[in-house]
């Protein structure tokens, strides 16, 4: 009988100890959480007025000037992807915009999307770094004539389209008309 009571006493101690190990931390942390949540602390916050950040976006004319100036301070940094367009979306946008220039007849003779070879670049003026823009430069062939193109990412407009090695007056006139339309 003495042996049985020792086992019962031993099992009772082990059970109480196990319950204490499992339950005591739970109860302790619950108590601490309640105590912490019941204390409400107020913090003085100094609220100050933030000035509006100056928006240094360039107009389309300024972007054109930046591209055509031949400025030696311009840095072209090749990127893996654009900000607004993926390669596929940029090709699609080029096709969409080029189809607005009738002399190119891109819908009839134009390339399929994967034949528009363009790469994104970050164009930065080292004298005024705020004068920067993302462009997609590349080339495509329409009716056996190779064209150089530049797509501006922010507006989605073609900033430059010209046959390689020659000038096309009709294309220039229609392209200028295209630039004036929204």
C-alpha beads as a LAMMPS data file, in Angstrom:
LAMMPS data file: protein, C-alpha beads

182 atoms
181 bonds

1 atom types
1 bond types

-500.0 500.0 xlo xhi
-500.0 500.0 ylo yhi
-500.0 500.0 zlo zhi

Masses

1 110.0

Atoms # bond

1 1 1 0.000 0.000 0.000
2 1 1 2.835 2.281 0.821
3 1 1 4.253 1.695 -2.596
4 1 1 0.970 2.577 -4.300
5 1 1 0.641 5.789 -2.331
6 1 1 4.195 6.734 -3.324
7 1 1 3.292 6.234 -7.005
8 1 1 0.107 8.270 -6.608
9 1 1 2.007 11.010 -4.790
10 1 1 4.756 10.956 -7.443
11 1 1 2.215 11.128 -10.314
12 1 1 0.399 13.966 -8.544
13 1 1 3.634 15.931 -8.216
14 1 1 4.545 15.341 -11.873
15 1 1 1.049 16.364 -12.985
16 1 1 1.097 19.530 -10.862
17 1 1 4.580 20.385 -12.121
18 1 1 3.567 19.794 -15.769
19 1 1 0.452 21.901 -15.347
20 1 1 2.481 24.626 -13.653
21 1 1 4.999 24.618 -16.507
22 1 1 2.241 24.788 -19.119
23 1 1 -0.326 27.030 -17.442
24 1 1 1.750 29.460 -15.369
25 1 1 3.466 31.184 -18.362
26 1 1 0.112 31.543 -20.106
27 1 1 -1.481 33.166 -17.055
28 1 1 1.584 35.315 -16.390
29 1 1 1.720 36.729 -19.935
30 1 1 -2.018 37.297 -19.966
31 1 1 -1.669 39.304 -16.768
32 1 1 1.236 41.310 -18.229
33 1 1 -0.734 42.042 -21.424
34 1 1 -3.768 43.234 -19.475
35 1 1 -1.568 45.417 -17.308
36 1 1 0.195 46.885 -20.349
37 1 1 -3.021 47.490 -22.272
38 1 1 -4.714 49.130 -19.325
39 1 1 -1.982 51.759 -19.145
40 1 1 -2.732 54.430 -21.693
41 1 1 0.152 56.655 -22.477
42 1 1 -0.194 59.843 -24.392
43 1 1 2.610 61.172 -26.474
44 1 1 2.965 64.755 -27.526
45 1 1 3.375 64.919 -31.256
46 1 1 4.730 67.992 -32.907
47 1 1 2.812 68.382 -36.110
48 1 1 4.488 70.480 -38.724
49 1 1 3.404 71.572 -42.150
50 1 1 5.276 69.892 -44.971
51 1 1 5.871 71.999 -48.026
52 1 1 4.716 70.614 -51.313
53 1 1 7.459 68.879 -53.206
54 1 1 8.256 70.730 -56.367
55 1 1 7.121 68.749 -59.360
56 1 1 9.914 68.943 -61.897
57 1 1 8.234 67.172 -64.769
58 1 1 9.381 68.257 -68.167
59 1 1 7.016 69.342 -70.902
60 1 1 7.012 67.512 -74.207
61 1 1 8.899 70.400 -75.824
62 1 1 11.580 70.313 -73.128
63 1 1 11.949 66.562 -73.584
64 1 1 12.298 67.020 -77.341
65 1 1 14.916 69.713 -76.811
66 1 1 16.794 67.493 -74.371
67 1 1 16.907 64.723 -76.973
68 1 1 17.818 66.800 -80.015
69 1 1 20.287 69.268 -78.480
70 1 1 23.261 66.970 -78.811
71 1 1 24.255 68.009 -75.296
72 1 1 27.544 66.432 -74.198
73 1 1 26.321 66.380 -70.603
74 1 1 23.602 63.832 -71.335
75 1 1 24.112 60.376 -69.913
76 1 1 22.248 57.375 -71.297
77 1 1 21.969 54.521 -68.833
78 1 1 20.612 51.284 -70.271
79 1 1 17.939 49.652 -68.124
80 1 1 16.546 46.128 -68.019
81 1 1 12.943 47.330 -67.991
82 1 1 11.007 50.565 -67.942
83 1 1 8.924 52.018 -65.166
84 1 1 5.488 51.917 -66.777
85 1 1 6.057 49.495 -69.636
86 1 1 7.439 46.015 -69.934
87 1 1 9.138 45.168 -73.233
88 1 1 5.901 43.793 -74.659
89 1 1 3.861 46.812 -73.528
90 1 1 6.472 49.228 -74.912
91 1 1 6.397 47.467 -78.284
92 1 1 2.608 47.624 -78.269
93 1 1 2.664 51.322 -77.372
94 1 1 5.172 52.000 -80.186
95 1 1 2.945 50.201 -82.664
96 1 1 -0.116 52.089 -81.403
97 1 1 1.612 55.474 -81.649
98 1 1 3.292 54.785 -84.996
99 1 1 -0.057 53.796 -86.484
100 1 1 -1.208 57.386 -85.820
101 1 1 1.312 58.625 -88.418
102 1 1 -0.374 57.865 -91.770
103 1 1 2.707 58.088 -94.014
104 1 1 4.277 55.079 -92.286
105 1 1 1.327 52.816 -93.200
106 1 1 2.319 50.646 -90.272
107 1 1 -1.011 48.811 -90.156
108 1 1 -0.491 47.599 -93.731
109 1 1 3.271 47.232 -94.124
110 1 1 4.432 47.505 -90.548
111 1 1 6.302 45.035 -88.434
112 1 1 4.753 42.584 -86.066
113 1 1 5.317 43.489 -82.429
114 1 1 8.376 41.315 -81.827
115 1 1 10.166 42.976 -84.779
116 1 1 10.175 46.325 -82.963
117 1 1 13.623 46.290 -81.381
118 1 1 13.640 48.739 -78.451
119 1 1 15.576 49.102 -75.209
120 1 1 14.787 51.270 -72.168
121 1 1 17.208 54.008 -71.143
122 1 1 17.378 56.551 -68.370
123 1 1 18.390 59.875 -69.889
124 1 1 20.008 62.240 -67.370
125 1 1 21.450 65.697 -67.881
126 1 1 24.526 65.730 -65.622
127 1 1 24.333 69.517 -65.199
128 1 1 20.706 69.436 -64.040
129 1 1 19.925 65.922 -62.770
130 1 1 16.279 66.855 -62.258
131 1 1 16.038 66.943 -66.055
132 1 1 15.775 63.225 -66.557
133 1 1 13.368 60.918 -68.318
134 1 1 12.839 57.306 -69.268
135 1 1 12.917 56.587 -72.973
136 1 1 12.775 53.513 -75.164
137 1 1 15.176 53.746 -78.114
138 1 1 15.335 51.341 -80.964
139 1 1 14.663 50.553 -84.559
140 1 1 12.156 48.862 -86.819
141 1 1 11.740 48.178 -90.510
142 1 1 8.705 49.277 -92.515
143 1 1 8.545 48.663 -96.289
144 1 1 12.268 47.755 -96.336
145 1 1 13.182 51.106 -94.755
146 1 1 14.859 51.020 -91.364
147 1 1 13.632 53.672 -88.900
148 1 1 15.107 54.881 -85.638
149 1 1 12.491 55.550 -82.982
150 1 1 12.388 56.964 -79.462
151 1 1 9.362 56.421 -77.234
152 1 1 9.001 58.594 -74.140
153 1 1 7.675 56.474 -71.303
154 1 1 5.781 59.048 -69.238
155 1 1 3.568 60.371 -72.032
156 1 1 3.716 57.293 -74.258
157 1 1 4.522 59.514 -77.262
158 1 1 7.039 58.899 -80.019
159 1 1 9.620 61.680 -79.570
160 1 1 11.727 60.755 -82.562
161 1 1 11.100 58.790 -85.727
162 1 1 13.437 59.057 -88.690
163 1 1 14.646 56.784 -91.475
164 1 1 18.259 55.736 -90.929
165 1 1 20.622 57.853 -93.012
166 1 1 18.018 60.000 -94.781
167 1 1 15.362 62.634 -94.174
168 1 1 11.698 62.268 -95.043
169 1 1 9.888 65.627 -95.266
170 1 1 6.388 64.104 -95.368
171 1 1 7.140 61.976 -92.321
172 1 1 8.497 65.011 -90.457
173 1 1 5.358 67.042 -91.185
174 1 1 3.006 64.254 -90.104
175 1 1 5.124 63.498 -87.054
176 1 1 5.004 67.157 -85.935
177 1 1 1.225 67.091 -86.425
178 1 1 1.098 63.878 -84.372
179 1 1 3.038 65.538 -81.528
180 1 1 0.534 68.386 -81.333
181 1 1 -2.435 66.012 -80.939
182 1 1 -3.109 64.713 -77.411

Bonds

1 1 1 2
2 1 2 3
3 1 3 4
4 1 4 5
5 1 5 6
6 1 6 7
7 1 7 8
8 1 8 9
9 1 9 10
10 1 10 11
11 1 11 12
12 1 12 13
13 1 13 14
14 1 14 15
15 1 15 16
16 1 16 17
17 1 17 18
18 1 18 19
19 1 19 20
20 1 20 21
21 1 21 22
22 1 22 23
23 1 23 24
24 1 24 25
25 1 25 26
26 1 26 27
27 1 27 28
28 1 28 29
29 1 29 30
30 1 30 31
31 1 31 32
32 1 32 33
33 1 33 34
34 1 34 35
35 1 35 36
36 1 36 37
37 1 37 38
38 1 38 39
39 1 39 40
40 1 40 41
41 1 41 42
42 1 42 43
43 1 43 44
44 1 44 45
45 1 45 46
46 1 46 47
47 1 47 48
48 1 48 49
49 1 49 50
50 1 50 51
51 1 51 52
52 1 52 53
53 1 53 54
54 1 54 55
55 1 55 56
56 1 56 57
57 1 57 58
58 1 58 59
59 1 59 60
60 1 60 61
61 1 61 62
62 1 62 63
63 1 63 64
64 1 64 65
65 1 65 66
66 1 66 67
67 1 67 68
68 1 68 69
69 1 69 70
70 1 70 71
71 1 71 72
72 1 72 73
73 1 73 74
74 1 74 75
75 1 75 76
76 1 76 77
77 1 77 78
78 1 78 79
79 1 79 80
80 1 80 81
81 1 81 82
82 1 82 83
83 1 83 84
84 1 84 85
85 1 85 86
86 1 86 87
87 1 87 88
88 1 88 89
89 1 89 90
90 1 90 91
91 1 91 92
92 1 92 93
93 1 93 94
94 1 94 95
95 1 95 96
96 1 96 97
97 1 97 98
98 1 98 99
99 1 99 100
100 1 100 101
101 1 101 102
102 1 102 103
103 1 103 104
104 1 104 105
105 1 105 106
106 1 106 107
107 1 107 108
108 1 108 109
109 1 109 110
110 1 110 111
111 1 111 112
112 1 112 113
113 1 113 114
114 1 114 115
115 1 115 116
116 1 116 117
117 1 117 118
118 1 118 119
119 1 119 120
120 1 120 121
121 1 121 122
122 1 122 123
123 1 123 124
124 1 124 125
125 1 125 126
126 1 126 127
127 1 127 128
128 1 128 129
129 1 129 130
130 1 130 131
131 1 131 132
132 1 132 133
133 1 133 134
134 1 134 135
135 1 135 136
136 1 136 137
137 1 137 138
138 1 138 139
139 1 139 140
140 1 140 141
141 1 141 142
142 1 142 143
143 1 143 144
144 1 144 145
145 1 145 146
146 1 146 147
147 1 147 148
148 1 148 149
149 1 149 150
150 1 150 151
151 1 151 152
152 1 152 153
153 1 153 154
154 1 154 155
155 1 155 156
156 1 156 157
157 1 157 158
158 1 158 159
159 1 159 160
160 1 160 161
161 1 161 162
162 1 162 163
163 1 163 164
164 1 164 165
165 1 165 166
166 1 166 167
167 1 167 168
168 1 168 169
169 1 169 170
170 1 170 171
171 1 171 172
172 1 172 173
173 1 173 174
174 1 174 175
175 1 175 176
176 1 176 177
177 1 177 178
178 1 178 179
179 1 179 180
180 1 180 181
181 1 181 182
